[in-house]
């Protein structure tokens, strides 16, 4: 059977640890046998990032801007322990944060739902989509370990050299920590419009939450920009579709979400979205069952798994042990990117491939073949737990049956 041909490359960003192993398995078993895969490859593994002083991360992001669609493996964001373990030159910032700062936009994360796995929150009967702002905040912050007593100040100098703000943050009488973070109105505006447009396209209610009662400038700016854009640009369109936009404080939103039936989009600032998407994914089954796509205002798309590099399983793999690592989110990152590439390039057979591969993966689990993380929460009577590679091979077997 002839392989499906691609016209434009995907930007392929390889990653770290167990997800890097899975990445290779998916390509060899589920993609290359069926597609004449065209990618522009960037190794974002921690070793290569260190060798290039993290330039490769910037180059990968610029390539996504060039080609329009990228797919990314999970990567390590090094802490002090990782710096020592990998003998790094320095403690590099989050590669996801770097890429998102360059692309801007919004990350939409939604659970991969299965009939055989019920959410742990019993009221949830519909998926909850997390819309996460993907720019600035703590992911691009400036930090300082305060060594001794002293004064921390915040100052703003305008483009003409005038100091328009100068205020003491804190008078330290002992060592401590200090952090400064930022955001921009145009990025918040892009975030708001992306959320409103996504709500309209999916005909779902949109919730947005911050902590504006405490953060009376920073968070309140997010609230005000969302409200202004909704009133001026989207209110009538929402009313025509019978959907709503709702703002509340983040702590109230959490309580409301837990009591809800789901079926809406929950827009969150960068850090909030990071945390809440993990909560939603786990409640619907597993961190490995969450899709993630970054949508930029200029029409670029970056697909990735929402989880980390599965370090514990990687060390088992290095020791020669078989692992049972769930590859669903990584596979759906690939199929999501291939589907978008196919839609942009008008390749219907590639769209069908992505759809059929997703269906094969879901059918595999619902037929009772799954990784260990799902076996304990699955409601099927007859369950077969597969190791990492055998699960991927089972998906291939089911796909071959679907594709004929």
N, C-alpha and C positions, 0 to 999 in steps of 0.2 A: 504494500500500500504506500503510495507516494506521500512524502511528508508535506505538511502544511507549510507554505512559504510565507515569510515575513518580508516587509518592505523596509521599514524603519527600525533601527535597533532600539531595544530597551536599554536603559542604564541599569546595570547589574552591580549591586553593592554587597559584596561578601562580608561575612562577619566573624564571630568568635565562638569558640568552645562547642558545645553540643549542637547548637543551631547551625554552626558551620558544617558539621558532619551531616545533619539532616538536609541542609541546602544542597549538598553534593548528591545525596541519595535521591532527592526529588528530581533534580536535573537529569540524572542518569536513567532513572526508572520511569518517570512520569512525563517528562518533557521531550528529551532528545529522541526517543523512539518515534515520536509523532510529529515533531515540529523541526523545521530547519531554523533552529533558534539563533537569532541575531541579537547580540548584546554588546554594549561597550562596558567592559569589565573594570571595576575598581575594587581593590582589596582593602576593605576598611577594618580588617583584623588589627588588633592592638599593636602587634609587632610592626606592621607596615605603617600605621599611623605614627608610631614613634620614629621610625626610620625617616619619614618625610616631614617630621615636625608638624604633623597633622594637615599638611597641605593637601594630601589626597582626599580628605573629607570635603574641603572646599571645592576641589576639582570635580568631585562626584556631584555635588550640588549644582555646580555650573553646567555640568553635562545634562542634568535633568531639565534645567532651563532651556538647553539647546534642543533636546529631543522630545521633551514634553511628558515622558512617562519613565518612571524608575521603579525598581523593586529592591528592597533592602532587607538583608539578614539582620538578626539581632546582634548588637555589639556591646562590648564592655565599656562602661563609663568608670574609669579607674579612681579608686579611693587610695588612701595611703598604703593599705595592704597590697593592692594591685601594683602600685608603683614599685614596691620592693620585690614582689613576686616576678614581675616582668622586667625588672631593672630599667625602668623608664627614665627618660630625661626629665620629665616633669609630670604633674598631675593634669592630664588633658581634660578639657570640658566635654560634656556630653556630645557625641557625634550627631545624635538626633537633634539636639539643641542648635548645633552649628548649621545643619542642613535646613532646619525649619526657619532659622533666622534669615538665611539666604533666600529661601523660597517664599517665606511668609505664609499666609493662608491659615486654614483650619483643619484639624485632624478629626475625622469622623470615625468613631469606633462603635461597632455593633456586634452583639453575640451571634455565633453560629448556633442556631437553635435546632434541637432534635426532639422528635416525638417521644423517644424512649428516656429522655432525661428531663425531669421537671425542675424548675427553679427552686432553690432552697427558700426563697421568699414566697410563701404560698399564695399571696395575692397576685403575683406577677403571671399574667397569662399572655402577654405580648412582649416582644423585644423592646429594650430601652437603648436608644442610640446616644452615645456621649459625643458632643461636639466640643472639642478641646482647642482653645486658642493656642497657636503654635509659634508664638513669637515672644521673646523677652522674658520678663519676670525672673524667677530664681534661676532659670536655665542659662541666662546670660548675665548673671549678677557679678558684681565685684565684691570679693570677700577679703577680710583682714583679720588675722589673729592678733588681738591687742595684747602686747607683751607686758604692759605695766600701767600704772595710773597715768591719766592724760585726758585730753578733751577730743571728742569726735565731733566733727562739724560737717554740715552739708551746705554746699555753695553752688549757685548757678551764675555763670557769666554769659551774657548774651553775645551775639555775633559782633557787636560793636565794642565789646570789652567791658561793658557795664555789669557790675555785680548786682543782680536783681533779687537775689535771695541768699541769705547767709544766716544759718541758725545752728545752734548746738544740738547735736543728736543726744549726747550723753557725756557727763563728766565721770570718767572711770576712776575709781579709787583702788582698782586691782586689775589683773589681767581679765580679758573677756574676748568676745567675738563681735565683729561688725560686718554688716552687709548692706550694699546699696544695689537696688534694681530699678528697672525702668520699663516703660512701654511708650508707644507712639499712637497718636490719634488716628493716623491713616491705617495702621495695622488693626486697631480696634474696630474701625469702620469696615475694613475688609472682613474681619471676623463676624461682625454683626450681619453684613449682607450675605455672607456665605451661609450663615445659620438660617436666615429668613428664606433664602432661595432654596435651601435643602428642605426646609419645612414645607414650602409650597410644592416642590417636586415630588415629595413623598406623601403629601397631604396629612401631615402629622402636627399635633400641637408642639409648640416650642416653649421650653422653660429656660430661664436664665437666672443664675444666682451668683452673688458676691457677698462680701461682708462690708457693705458701705456704711453701716452704723459705726464701725470701728475705723475703717480706712476712708476717711471723709473726703480725701482728694483722689487717691489712687483708684480704689474700687468704685468710688462714686462716679468717676469719669467713665468707667465702663458702663455703669447703669445709665448715665445720662445719654451717652452716644447711642446705645441700643434703643432707648426710648425715643430719641429724636428721629432716628432713621426709620423706626417702625411707624411712628405717627405720620411722617412725611412721605414714605415710599411704599409701605407694605400693609398698612391697616386695612385699606379697602380690599386688597387682594386676599388677605386672610379671612375677612368677613364673607367675601364671595364664596370661598371654599368651605366655610363653616369651621375653620380651625382658629386656635387662639394663641396669643403670645402672653406669657405669664412671667413676671419677675417676683422673686422673693429672696430673702437672706439665705446663705448657703446652709446654715444649720436647720432652718425651716424646710428648705428643699430636701435635705436628707430624710427628714421625718416624713414628708409628703411622698417622696419616692418609694420608701419602704411600704407605705400604706396603699400605694397606687396599684393599678392593674398593668402598668407599662404602656407601651404603644405610643411613646412620645420621644422627642429629642430634648436632651438635657445639655444646655450650653454651659460650659465652665471655663474659668480662667485656666492658664497653663498648668499650674501645680494641682489645682482642684481636679481638673480633667484627668491628669495622670493617675491620681489616687482613685477617683470614683470609677474610672473605666476598669481598673483592676477589681474593684468591689463588684461591679455589675457582671464582669466576665466570670468571676468565681461563683457568684450566686446563680448564674445560668448554667454552670457546669464546671468550667476550667479556664484558667488563664490562657490556655492554648486554644480556646474556642472563641477568640475575639478578633474580628477583622479590623484593620486600621488603614486609612488612606488620608494622606495630606493633600488638600485641594488648595492651590494657590490662586490669587486673584487674576493672574495672567494665564490661567488655564493649564498649569502643570500639575501632574499627579505623581505622588510617591506612595507606594504600597509597602507595608511591612507587617510583621507580626507584632502584636501589642505586648508580648512578654519579653523576658530577658534571655540570657544565653544558656540557661539550665546548667549551671556550674557543677552541681552535685552529680548529675548524670554524666557530665563530661569526664570527671575524675574517675568514675566507674568505667567508662569507655576506655580511658587510657590504661586502666588496670586490667583490661581484657574481659571485663564483665559485660554481659548483654544488658541493655537498658530498655525500658518501655516508655519512650519519650513521645509525647503527642505532637505530631507534625502538622496538624490541621491549619493553624494560623499561618504557618510558613507557606503551606501549599496554597491557601486562599490568597496570600499576598501575591504569589506568582500568577494564579489564575485571574486575579483582579487586574494586575498590570497587563497581562496578555489580552484580556477582554477590552480594556481601555485602548490599548495599542491597536487592536483590531477594529474597534469602533472608529477611531480617528483615521485609520488607513483604509476603511471599508473592506475588511476581509471577513465575510460572514462565516467561513469555515473555521476561522480561529475563534470567533465568538462562540460558535457551537462547541468547539473543543473545550473552552474554559467552562461553559455551562455544564457539559457532560462530565468533566473531571470533578467539578464541585458536587454534582449529583452522585457520582460514583463514591466519593469520599463519605458523604452523608449516608448513602445506602450501605456502605461497608459497616459503619457503626450500628446502624439500625438493624442490620442482619446479625448482630451479635459479635462482630470482630472489632476489637478496640484496644487501646493502650490502657495501662493500669490505672491512670488517673480517672478514667471514665467508668471503669468496671465497678468501682465501689458505689457509684451513684446512679448507675443505670437500672431501669426498672424491668429489663428483660430477664426471663428465667434462664435462658441458655446463653452464656457469655463465654467467649474465648479471648483471653488476654494474649496479645501479640507483642513481640519485641519491636523495637523501633523500625528495623528494616523490613521485617515480615509484615507489619501494618502497611507500609508503603507498597510492598509487593501485592498485598491483598487488594489495595485500592486499584492497582494496575489491572489485576484480574477482573475486578468488577467493571472497570472502565471499558476493557476490551469487550465485555459482554454487552454493555450499553451501546458502544460505538459500532458493534458488529464486525 
